[in-house]
């Protein structure tokens, strides 16, 4: 992949989106931004601020990434911690919990993150919007980072096959 930044408005990715009640309000804002930027959004819930369990919804989005049904996903809960833990249980998912623009950028450049986890109760809308935009626009740098991702893939395969990690 080239290091040229392509505006996300030109990408038109298919993205899954999911949250619990703690991330619901920010999820709705994220959905609007993604649609405004020309992306197809698969909203996997929750669809209200009524209390629900984050694994039930975040797992749907992570599974969609794992199965290749979507390019990437954005998952939210109150802090983003639970959402990131759940998402990383799924094969092939590289969920990164980000709280600032720098970590959002680096999660793509170095880790080829395919799931962005954010906390609806810890991020303001303006910062979340900028983080999301940077995360969508930043390409994977490749190079030495490809070797590291290959090691992660090998580790995941060994674990799934019941081998000694």
N, C-alpha and C positions, 0 to 999 in steps of 0.2 A: 504494500500500500504506500502511496506517495505521502510525503509530508505536507502536501498542499491542503490548506484548510478549505473545505467546501461548505458554504453556508447551509445550515440544516434545512432552510426553506426549499432547497433544491433536491434534497434527498428523498423525501416521501417514504420514509420507513414505516413498517408495520410494527407497532409497539404495544406491548401489554402494559396494563396499568392496574394496580391493586393496592388496597389499604385496609386497615382496620378503622375503628371509629376515631382513634387519635390522629390519624392521618387523612381522614375523610375530606376536611375542608381544603387542605393543600392539594389533595388528589384531584379535586374538582378544578382547581386553578391550573394544575399541571395539564389536565385533559384539555382545557381551553387553549393553553399555549401551544401544545402539540398540534392540535387541529388548526390553529392559526398559522402555524409554520408548515402546514401541508402534509402532516403525518397521518396515517391511519391508526386510530386508537382502538384497542380491544380492552374495554373497561370490564374488569373481572370482579368489581365490587370492592368494598361494600358500597351500598347505594344510599346510606343515611348515616347519621351520627350516633345511631343506636349502638350500644356496646356489643362487640363481637370479638372473636378470637382471631388474632392476626395470622396464625398458621393456615386457617381455613381459606383466606383470601390470597395472601402472599404466595402460598404454595401453588395456586392456580397459575399465577404469572410466571413463577420460576419453572413450572412444568412446561409451559408454552415455549419458553426459551430453550429448555432442555430438549424438547421434541423438535425444535426448529420451526415451529408454527409462527413465530415472530422473530424479528431481528434482534430486539433488545426489550428490556422492561424497566419500568420505574415502580418501586414498591415503597410504601410508607406505613409507618406506625407512629406512635407518640414520639419516640426517640430515634427511630430508625434501626435501633440495635436488634430488636426481635425480628424485624423484617429481613435484615441482612443475614441473621443466623439461619432463618428458615430457608431463604433463597439459596444459600450455599450448601444446603443438603442435597440439591439436585445435580445430577451429572452434567458436566459441561457449563455450569453456571459459575460466573466469576462476579459475584455481587460485591459491591464496594459501598460502604457507608461513608458518605461525604458530608462535611459541615462547612466547606468553604470552596472557593473557586480553584485554589491550588490543588486540593485533593481530588476534585472532580476532573481536572485536566490530567493530573498524573495517573489517575485510575485508568484512563484511556491510553495515554502515551505508553506507559510501562506495563500495565496489567491487562490491556484489551478488555476492560470491564464490559460485560454485556447486561448487567443489572445495576441500576443506580438505586441505592437505598437512602431515604431521607427521613428526618424526623419532623412531623407536622407540628409538634409542640416546641421545637427548638429552633426552627428556621423561620425567618420572615419571608414573605412572598417575594420581595424584590431580590433577595439573595438566592432563594430557591430558583427563581426564573433564570438568573445569570448562570448559576451552577448547571442547570439543565441544558441551557444553550451551549455552554462550553463542553459539557459531557457529550452532547450530540455531535458537535462540530469537530472535536479533536480525534484525529486518526491514531491508530496504533502505530507506534514508532518502529516496531520490529527489531531487527538487529540482535543485540545481546539479549533482549527481552524475549525473543522467540525461543531461545534455548531454555529459559526459565519456565515459560508456559508449557513447553514440551515436558519438562520435569513434573509439573503439576498434573498434566494429562496422564503421564505414566503412573504417578502416585495414585491418582483417582482410579485408573484401570486396575491396578494391583489390589486396591482395597475392594473394589466391586467384584473382583474375581476371587477374593478370599486369600490372596497371597500375602506374604509378610511385606509390609510397606517399607 
